[in-house]
Amino acid sequence: MTKAIHGSFTLERVYDASPDRVFKAFTDPESKARWFVGSDGWQEIARELDFRPGGQEVAHGRFPNGAETRFVARYHEITPNERLVYAYDMHAAGVFMSVSLATVELTPQGEKTVLRITEQGVFIDGQDGNESRRQGTAYLLEQIAANLPG
């Protein structure tokens, strides 16, 4: 049996937008669907966003090679324009890969917003891994910048 791998990371980005606009990128289904996507030709199969404490989010898609990914999250804390705490499972190509706890914190900085995300995860049977997840999260943070709601 392969051992589970544990890891954590924190990333920060500064967005040229108010905390309410950055927060809306997470809360508005249309906004989130523009930035919370896989790379390299990923096509959405299903998406759900029940944005409330105890609510669930699902993003299910397929890459051109046929491999599917499935993100399933449950929200634990929602403090508008300030903080989100959620736990999520990742599945890829039919394999349960990981469980993570994520905290997103938004801090005003003049006319801008500092977003800080901290993730703590367990990667089942060594699948995926902390560095791969950090890179994927960094990609998504760049997508937010390009798709901030008005």
N, C-alpha and C positions, 0 to 999 in steps of 0.2 A: 504494500500500500504506500502511495506517495503521501508525504506529509503536507498538511495545509500550510500555506505561507501567509503570514500576517504582515501588514504594512500600513503606513500612513503618510500623508503628505499635506502640505498647505500651499495654495497658490493665491496670488493677489493680482488684480488688474484694476486699472483706473479707467473709468468710462466718462466720456464727455457728455454726461446726462445726470439728471437728478435721481435720487434714490427711488422715487416713485416710478420713473420710467424704467429703471433697471429691474425693479421688483415686478413690474408689469410683464417684462420679458419672460418671467417664470410663471406668472399667474394667468395670463391671457392665452387661451388655447391656440389662436391663430399665430400669435407672436412666438410661442414656444415651438410650434410646428416648423417655423422658418429656421430656427437655429439648432434645435435639439434633434439632430439627424446624424446618421452615419456618413462616412466619407466614401469617396470612390464609387459612385453610382448606386449607393444604397437607396432602395425603394420602399416606401412605407406600405405596410400591410394593414396595420391597425394602430389606432392611437386613442387613448382615453386620458382625461384629466379631471379628476374630482378633487379640486383644490380646497381642502379643508382639513383640520386635524382629524386623523383617522381615514382620510380619503386616499384613494389609490390613483396612481398614474401608470399607464402602460404605453410603451413605444416598441412596436414590433415591426421589423423590416427584413429585407432580403438584399444581399449583394448580388452583382451580376453572375458570380460563380454558383449561385443557388444557396449559399450559406445564410441562414437566418439568425438574427439577433433579437433578443427580447429583454427589455428593461421593465421591471415591475417594482414600483416604489410605494411606500406608505408614508404619509406626512404625519409628523409627531408634533411639531411646533410651527406656527405661522404667526410672526409678528410683522404686520404690514410695514413695508419699506425699511425693515431692520434685519430680520433674521428668519431663516427657514432651517428646520431640522427634519431630515427624512432618512429612512433606511431603504435600501434597494437590493434586489437580486439581479444578476446578469446571467443570461443564458446565450450561448452561441453554438450554432450547428447542432442543436439538440442536447447540448451538454450544460448542466448547471455549473457555472464557473465561480461565482463569488457572491458574497454578502457584504455590503458596505453601509456605514453610517456617515452621512454628509451633513455638514453645517455650513450654511451660506450666511455671511454677515455683510451688511451694507452700511457704510459710514460716509456721511456727506463730507466733502472736501471742497469748500467754496461752491462753485457751480458744477463740480464733478462728483463722482461717487467711487469710493474704493470698495471693490468686492473682494472678499476673502473667503475662500472655500477650503475647508479641512475635511479630508476623508480618512476614515479608518476602515480597513477591509481585511477579510479573510478570503484567500483565493484557494478554492477547493482543489485538492489533489494537484496543487502547483499550477493550475491553469491560469492563464493571463498573467497577473503579477502586478506589483505595485508600480513599477516604472511604466509599464504599458498603460495602466489606468491613469497615471499622472499625465502621460502624453495625450491620451484621449480626452481627458478633462481640459487640458490646455487648449486643444483644438476647439472644444465646445465654447470655451470662454472667448476665443477669437471670433467665433460665429455670433456670439451675443453682440459684440461691438459692431459687426456688419449688419445686424438685424434688429437694432433697438426700436421699440415701438415709438410712434410719435406722440 
